[in-house]
Amino acid sequence: MQLARINKGFQKFVGSVYIQSIQAAFYGAMPFIIVGSLFLLLGSLPINGYTNWLTGIVGKTGLNALNTGYSVCMGMMTLYIIIYMANMICQFKGIDRLLGISVSLATFLLASPIKINDGVSYLDLTSFSSAGMFTSFFTTIFSLKILELIVKHQNPKSMSAIPDNVRKAFTALVPIFVIVAIFIAINYFFAATEFKTLYGFFSTIIQKPFTHFAGSLPMMMLFTLIEALLWVMGVHGSNIVLSVTQPVLLALADENLKHGAHNIINIQFYSHYMKLGGFGATIGLCLLCLFWAKSERYKSIGKLGIIPGIFNINEPMIFGLPVILNPIFAIPFVITPLVMCLVAYFATYIGLVPVTNGVVIPWNTPIIISGFLISGWQGAVLNVVQVIICIAIGYPFFKKADNQAYAEEQAKKQAAETKEEPTA
């Protein structure tokens, strides 16, 4: 009963309009983030002499062109997040999507800092990067909530005789005026404070402290433990935890990429050093099933799971073993990602492996290749060592389950043979 109540509570949290919208926003913006990172990676592969070789071919102009691909994709990720998030909220709330997206973009721009240089005003593009994500969450949700309230109290029948395009324009006037006026008032309030803008407030009071807090080793361990326990209980733990941690992990990777920061924990660390074969680092169990299983059951699971596992897809393992509510496999499923976190963290901390470069590559990039792309050959070697550790952690639990399955299969086989023997 208690487990069902907890499950229901988590499902309600994940199913809320705004959590789903944030998740949808990141899924929608992720191709832009990855493509932008890949353009930057093309100009700086972790191979000695590569950049100089490429410069000799395309020149500095060519390298700058590759950097432009990064700037308009990952460098402006917040704008794409706003568009996808606003689109999803409008779908849920039944609001005109183009109006909702436009209002969300306008309010974010109003909340962003404006700099003046030689009498010329311009927007600070820093706020369009990962630094503006938390501000964008507030401006989008708050402005669309106001828009929803105003639209509900409008009477569309009063303009039924007006052409549709004209009617839409006139009905949008009131909500746009009210929302812009509210954010101008917010600007006026913050201009008199040390924060200067709403963006400055969220950046100083919320985003920076939360990023530092959530990007620490103890918090990464805690989030990982919660995620693992949710999976074991039958709840999609990654959806829940990532809705909180993904903005932070992306921001930490972006700091490494753009500003040369040394954030050990970030989205690359999480995706490619902790999720070998998928969450729970199940690649070890997959290899054990494939090469060391005596039972036909686990041999089949290994064959089914190995190809997806190489690409960090582990549903065949989670539901085939199974992991959910299974006291044998739940233990390595919880322990292994925590050990992977510690191994990768201290290998980086003591300098055996370089801090990840901040390039966001697809989460399903094959193991070892992913380690190379984010930390050079040392990252690839670390992946190999981690796979060996995954196998070692999972072996006693796998052996126990495999022996049980093998004994059951042999018992069934003997029973079938006994039935087939002719009676005297």
Phi and psi in degrees as a GROMACS rama.xvg file:
@    title "Ramachandran Plot"
@    xaxis  label "Phi"
@    yaxis  label "Psi"
@TYPE xy
-63.8941  -41.1811  GLN-2
-62.6991  -41.2502  LEU-3
-64.8975  -36.6985  ALA-4
-67.5994  -42.6268  ARG-5
-62.9644  -44.8845  ILE-6
-58.5321  -44.1589  ASN-7
-63.5053  -39.4656  LYS-8
-64.3125  -42.8698  GLY-9
-67.7073  -39.5225  PHE-10
-63.4025  -37.483  GLN-11
-65.4269  -40.3541  LYS-12
-62.7246  -49.3612  PHE-13
-64.6896  -33.5049  VAL-14
-81.9555  -2.37046  GLY-15
-65.3714  150.725  SER-16
-55.9534  -45.6942  VAL-17
-76.6461  -35.3105  TYR-18
-66.4087  -43.6309  ILE-19
-62.8243  -36.7091  GLN-20
-68.3356  -40.5002  SER-21
-63.9488  -42.9864  ILE-22
-61.8088  -45.8896  GLN-23
-62.8342  -35.3545  ALA-24
-63.6111  -43.1316  ALA-25
-70.2019  -37.7557  PHE-26
-62.5593  -41.1761  TYR-27
-68.5681  -40.7862  GLY-28
-80.8218  -17.7619  ALA-29
-56.863  -41.2709  MET-30
-57.6958  -39.2985  PRO-31
-65.6383  -41.1523  PHE-32
-63.1604  -45.6168  ILE-33
-67.8167  -44.7098  ILE-34
-61.8113  -42.8899  VAL-35
-60.5613  -42.2228  GLY-36
-65.6058  -38.1235  SER-37
-66.0976  -36.4767  LEU-38
-62.6477  -40.1545  PHE-39
-69.2073  -37.6093  LEU-40
-63.8018  -36.8869  LEU-41
-59.0621  -28.492  LEU-42
-92.0961  -5.50946  GLY-43
-150.366  50.836  SER-44
-58.4555  143.12  LEU-45
-74.5933  57.8898  PRO-46
-126.923  129.308  ILE-47
-56.888  127.773  ASN-48
83.6823  -3.51109  GLY-49
-63.6853  -47.0986  TYR-50
-61.75  -42.4815  THR-51
-64.2476  -39.5301  ASN-52
-62.9186  -43.9133  TRP-53
-67.7377  -38.6272  LEU-54
-61.5598  -37.0343  THR-55
-65.306  -23.6185  GLY-56
-90.9976  -50.7029  ILE-57
-103.306  -12.2924  VAL-58
75.6968  175.313  GLY-59
-66.5257  -28.4004  LYS-60
-63.4666  -41.602  THR-61
-64.6494  -41.7392  GLY-62
-64.0923  -39.6523  LEU-63
-63.9905  -34.9804  ASN-64
-64.5288  -40.6336  ALA-65
-63.5069  -39.6371  LEU-66
-65.0085  -30.4723  ASN-67
-63.3813  -38.3074  THR-68
-58.9925  -38.3316  GLY-69
-67.0357  -44.9433  TYR-70
-61.5249  -39.8439  SER-71
-86.5745  -8.12877  VAL-72
-107.177  -83.4173  CYS-73
-67.8811  -33.4692  MET-74
-65.2765  -16.7796  GLY-75
-125.271  35.6023  MET-76
-58.6148  -31.8877  MET-77
-62.645  -36.1004  THR-78
-63.6038  -41.663  LEU-79
-68.4084  -37.4961  TYR-80
-62.5575  -42.0457  ILE-81
-60.5178  -45.4035  ILE-82
-61.2268  -48.9744  ILE-83
-69.8535  -37.9062  TYR-84
-66.4518  -46.7504  MET-85
-62.3035  -39.7446  ALA-86
-60.3968  -43.1443  ASN-87
-68.4799  -43.3927  MET-88
-62.1698  -42.197  ILE-89
-62.9874  -37.8828  CYS-90
-62.4733  -44.1553  GLN-91
-64.7354  -42.2719  PHE-92
-89.9174  -7.11284  LYS-93
72.6588  32.1932  GLY-94
-97.9068  148.99  ILE-95
-56.1856  120.069  ASP-96
-68.2597  -40.6809  ARG-97
-64.3635  -40.6151  LEU-98
-64.4484  -44.8004  LEU-99
-62.5922  -44.136  GLY-100
-64.4602  -43.1888  ILE-101
-62.7435  -44.6766  SER-102
-62.631  -41.4436  VAL-103
-63.4796  -42.1568  SER-104
-66.3479  -41.1401  LEU-105
-63.1495  -43.1442  ALA-106
-69.9266  -34.0878  THR-107
-65.7435  -41.3711  PHE-108
-63.5965  -37.4129  LEU-109
-64.8282  -32.3152  LEU-110
-82.7232  -11.8559  ALA-111
-84.4123  151.031  SER-112
-72.2901  142.059  PRO-113
-113.944  126.571  ILE-114
-104.151  152.138  LYS-115
-122.222  126.44  ILE-116
-133.067  116.749  ASN-117
55.1413  40.1163  ASP-118
80.0856  1.09019  GLY-119
-104.357  126.671  VAL-120
-91.3808  139.922  SER-121
-152.151  152.516  TYR-122
-76.7096  140.589  LEU-123
-81.0112  111.905  ASP-124
-67.8455  -10.7402  LEU-125
-58.6132  -35.6501  THR-126
-69.178  -16.7717  SER-127
-83.9618  -12.7308  PHE-128
-85.3411  -162.376  SER-129
-60.6293  -21.6963  SER-130
-62.9791  -22.2162  ALA-131
-99.4248  8.7516  GLY-132
-63.7854  -47.547  MET-133
-66.4739  -36.2635  PHE-134
-61.9789  -41.6376  THR-135
-65.8348  -34.3986  SER-136
-60.1222  -45.9805  PHE-137
-67.429  -50.0944  PHE-138
-62.7311  -38.6589  THR-139
-68.0802  -50.5238  THR-140
-65.1125  -45.5247  ILE-141
-66.4803  -45.9838  PHE-142
-66.3256  -38.3454  SER-143
-73.1749  -27.8964  LEU-144
-66.9637  -42.5937  LYS-145
-63.8386  -44.4977  ILE-146
-59.198  -42.6954  LEU-147
-60.8945  -44.0409  GLU-148
-64.1301  -41.2569  LEU-149
-69.4715  -44.8812  ILE-150
-60.6707  -36.5903  VAL-151
-63.886  -29.7105  LYS-152
-95.473  0.983171  HIS-153
-83.0353  151.411  GLN-154
-110.73  98.9439  ASN-155
-64.4478  -23.1549  PRO-156
-67.6699  -24.6137  LYS-157
-67.8283  -17.3687  SER-158
-120.859  25.6587  MET-159
-63.8226  -24.9253  SER-160
-84.0393  -10.1831  ALA-161
-86.3618  142.015  ILE-162
-53.3874  148.35  PRO-163
-56.3273  -47.8183  ASP-164
-61.8855  -41.8757  ASN-165
-67.2824  -41.2471  VAL-166
-60.3389  -43.9648  ARG-167
-61.7974  -40.0099  LYS-168
-64.6938  -43.2244  ALA-169
-72.0185  -38.8599  PHE-170
-69.5548  -21.6696  THR-171
-81.9681  -16.6839  ALA-172
-60.5124  -48.6272  LEU-173
-64.1374  -53.7571  VAL-174
-60.9681  -38.553  PRO-175
-64.0971  -44.2446  ILE-176
-60.8044  -47.0372  PHE-177
-62.6599  -47.2896  VAL-178
-65.5308  -44.8612  ILE-179
-64.1284  -39.6748  VAL-180
-62.5173  -40.5994  ALA-181
-62.8601  -43.5695  ILE-182
-73.9904  -27.5846  PHE-183
-65.5432  -40.4587  ILE-184
-64.2947  -39.0077  ALA-185
-63.0489  -42.7919  ILE-186
-58.4755  -43.7989  ASN-187
-60.9392  -40.759  TYR-188
-65.4049  -48.6632  PHE-189
-73.1745  -23.6584  PHE-190
-62.1612  -26.0126  ALA-191
-88.6594  2.52052  ALA-192
-110.946  175.329  THR-193
-69.1854  -17.0085  GLU-194
-81.1912  -26.1084  PHE-195
71.7084  -42.3366  LYS-196
-138.74  167.191  THR-197
-61.8894  -38.3219  LEU-198
-59.8132  -44.0089  TYR-199
-61.3243  -37.9588  GLY-200
-64.1892  -51.9028  PHE-201
-64.4523  -38.2642  PHE-202
-65.1376  -42.8575  SER-203
-80.8603  -44.7621  THR-204
-88.4  -32.1656  ILE-205
-114.092  -58.9203  ILE-206
-66.7299  -49.7686  GLN-207
-63.8738  -48.4073  LYS-208
-63.3974  -41.4455  PRO-209
-68.104  -37.0304  PHE-210
-63.4289  -44.627  THR-211
-64.2024  -40.7316  HIS-212
-68.1818  -52.1435  PHE-213
-72.8665  -20.766  ALA-214
-89.7483  7.58141  GLY-215
-84.5524  159.196  SER-216
-61.6042  -47.115  LEU-217
-57.8522  -40.9354  PRO-218
-72.2512  -35.1622  MET-219
-63.337  -39.421  MET-220
-64.8552  -42.2448  MET-221
-65.3508  -47.3052  LEU-222
-60.6475  -38.579  PHE-223
-66.5779  -41.6758  THR-224
-62.3711  -44.6268  LEU-225
-61.5775  -44.7325  ILE-226
-60.3774  -43.759  GLU-227
-65.5284  -44.124  ALA-228
-65.0014  -37.2151  LEU-229
-62.7963  -44.0545  LEU-230
-58.8093  -45.2823  TRP-231
-62.0764  -32.306  VAL-232
-81.5341  -2.41724  MET-233
96.046  9.27243  GLY-234
-103.662  142.433  VAL-235
-71.5321  87.4635  HIS-236
-61.1816  -34.7589  GLY-237
-64.8824  -39.8025  SER-238
-60.6757  -40.6983  ASN-239
-72.1928  -52.0237  ILE-240
-67.8991  -42.2175  VAL-241
-66.5825  -26.2553  LEU-242
-62.3745  -23.9404  SER-243
-96.1158  -42.672  VAL-244
-91.0137  -25.8723  THR-245
-58.5073  -44.8624  GLN-246
-57.618  -39.5348  PRO-247
-68.178  -46.9725  VAL-248
-63.4838  -37.4921  LEU-249
-66.594  -41.3746  LEU-250
-63.1782  -38.8132  ALA-251
-66.6293  -39.7523  LEU-252
-65.4078  -39.5457  ALA-253
-64.5178  -36.0602  ASP-254
-64.0051  -39.9408  GLU-255
-62.9139  -40.8328  ASN-256
-72.5827  -45.8888  LEU-257
-90.5548  -33.893  LYS-258
-117.346  5.35046  HIS-259
66.1963  27.7928  GLY-260
-69.2457  168.892  ALA-261
-122.751  52.0554  HIS-262
-77.5563  109.389  ASN-263
-65.56  -45.1998  ILE-264
-92.2275  125.579  ILE-265
-162.783  -170.915  ASN-266
-65.2374  -32.4528  ILE-267
-67.1313  -46.8418  GLN-268
-55.8149  -47.6292  PHE-269
-65.005  -46.0723  TYR-270
-77.5218  -31.854  SER-271
-119.199  -7.62923  HIS-272
-114.458  -17.2572  TYR-273
-111.715  -22.2181  MET-274
-112.994  52.7816  LYS-275
-71.7082  109.074  LEU-276
87.8331  5.2638  GLY-277
113.925  172.765  GLY-278
-61.1908  142.482  PHE-279
93.0312  -1.99495  GLY-280
47.2923  53.3581  ALA-281
-79.6602  3.99444  THR-282
-61.2  -32.5279  ILE-283
-63.7738  -47.4217  GLY-284
-63.8063  -36.2767  LEU-285
-63.8504  -45.0465  CYS-286
-67.3545  -36.6154  LEU-287
-61.6761  -44.3526  LEU-288
-63.7006  -39.0886  CYS-289
-71.7845  -40.8625  LEU-290
-108.648  -21.3685  PHE-291
-120.368  0.385146  TRP-292
-72.9754  138.036  ALA-293
-93.5672  -31.8482  LYS-294
-80.8167  147.223  SER-295
-66.3587  -31.7548  GLU-296
-59.1714  -52.785  ARG-297
-77.2869  -26.4627  TYR-298
-61.877  -42.252  LYS-299
-65.6388  -40.662  SER-300
-63.719  -39.2294  ILE-301
-63.6629  -42.3684  GLY-302
-65.7346  -38.353  LYS-303
-71.9697  -33.3278  LEU-304
-95.5888  -13.0251  GLY-305
-67.5289  -45.6966  ILE-306
-65.6677  -50.8472  ILE-307
-59.0499  -37.3016  PRO-308
-61.7779  -38.0264  GLY-309
-59.5354  -31.2049  ILE-310
-99.2498  21.8402  PHE-311
63.7934  31.817  ASN-312
-112.574  115.219  ILE-313
-122.62  20.5125  ASN-314
-57.3324  -38.9742  GLU-315
-58.0249  -33.8301  PRO-316
-78.4554  -44.3705  MET-317
-60.5507  -43.1381  ILE-318
-96.5222  -14.9811  PHE-319
-86.7384  -38.9621  GLY-320
-61.7151  -47.7153  LEU-321
-86.1717  171.256  PRO-322
-93.7888  -35.9851  VAL-323
-63.7868  124.022  ILE-324
54.376  30.0478  LEU-325
-110.061  109.24  ASN-326
-63.4486  -22.2645  PRO-327
-79.026  -54.8222  ILE-328
-84.5859  -15.966  PHE-329
-64.2701  -32.8256  ALA-330
-64.9251  -54.8807  ILE-331
-65.91  -27.439  PRO-332
-64.6934  -35.5141  PHE-333
-82.0489  -41.8825  VAL-334
-73.2342  -43.8434  ILE-335
-58.882  -47.9698  THR-336
-63.6394  -29.9837  PRO-337
-67.0238  -41.7774  LEU-338
-66.4239  -40.3896  VAL-339
-60.8069  -38.0038  MET-340
-62.6736  -47.4665  CYS-341
-65.6977  -43.6603  LEU-342
-61.8034  -49.2387  VAL-343
-67.4692  -38.0897  ALA-344
-64.2157  -50.1224  TYR-345
-74.9545  -28.7204  PHE-346
-63.1611  -35.9848  ALA-347
-77.0102  -42.0453  THR-348
-61.1111  -39.8407  TYR-349
-88.9728  -0.0389337  ILE-350
92.125  7.92413  GLY-351
-68.9456  -31.1477  LEU-352
-127.426  135.259  VAL-353
-64.8751  151.067  PRO-354
-59.2096  140.035  VAL-355
-56.6248  146.333  THR-356
-80.3138  -6.57166  ASN-357
92.0394  -6.72447  GLY-358
-73.71  119.731  VAL-359
-85.9808  103.29  VAL-360
-96.4888  160.783  ILE-361
-53.9313  139.691  PRO-362
-62.7524  -23.0272  TRP-363
-97.4963  20.1964  ASN-364
-62.0838  132.444  THR-365
-56.2981  145.906  PRO-366
-54.855  148.475  ILE-367
80.0817  -50.021  ILE-368
-62.721  -42.4142  ILE-369
-64.0385  -42.0403  SER-370
-60.7336  -38.9893  GLY-371
-65.4816  -42.3996  PHE-372
-69.0558  -28.3476  LEU-373
-99.0447  -20.7554  ILE-374
-143.898  17.0729  SER-375
75.4289  -164.156  GLY-376
-63.3588  -28.1738  TRP-377
-64.4452  -36.4512  GLN-378
-66.61  -36.4419  GLY-379
-65.1651  -43.1623  ALA-380
-63.7797  -40.5565  VAL-381
-59.3372  -42.4701  LEU-382
-58.7132  -42.525  ASN-383
-61.5629  -46.6876  VAL-384
-61.3538  -40.9303  VAL-385
-63.8046  -39.937  GLN-386
-61.5795  -41.6696  VAL-387
-62.1488  -41.6856  ILE-388
-65.3986  -39.9378  ILE-389
-58.2793  -42.8151  CYS-390
-63.9017  -43.6748  ILE-391
-63.3826  -41.796  ALA-392
-66.0712  -42.535  ILE-393
-79.4476  -17.4557  GLY-394
-57.0733  -52.4954  TYR-395
-61.4681  -35.3446  PRO-396
-73.2401  -41.943  PHE-397
-61.3463  -43.9575  PHE-398
-61.2117  -41.5279  LYS-399
-63.1226  -47.5332  LYS-400
-66.9405  -39.791  ALA-401
-66.8631  -41.8893  ASP-402
-61.6324  -41.4106  ASN-403
-62.5964  -46.0099  GLN-404
-64.9819  -39.6148  ALA-405
-65.4029  -42.3348  TYR-406
-62.4768  -41.8134  ALA-407
-63.691  -41.7084  GLU-408
-64.5609  -40.5329  GLU-409
-67.4253  -38.217  GLN-410
-64.1988  -41.8633  ALA-411
-66.2474  -38.0101  LYS-412
-65.0576  -43.9607  LYS-413
-65.2319  -39.8219  GLN-414
-63.2778  -39.2881  ALA-415
-67.4616  -39.8858  ALA-416
-66.5982  -36.4378  GLU-417
-63.7404  -39.8097  THR-418
-65.4066  -33.4994  LYS-419
-77.732  -18.4497  GLU-420
-66.2148  133.95  GLU-421
-69.6261  140.81  PRO-422
-82.6191  145.704  THR-423
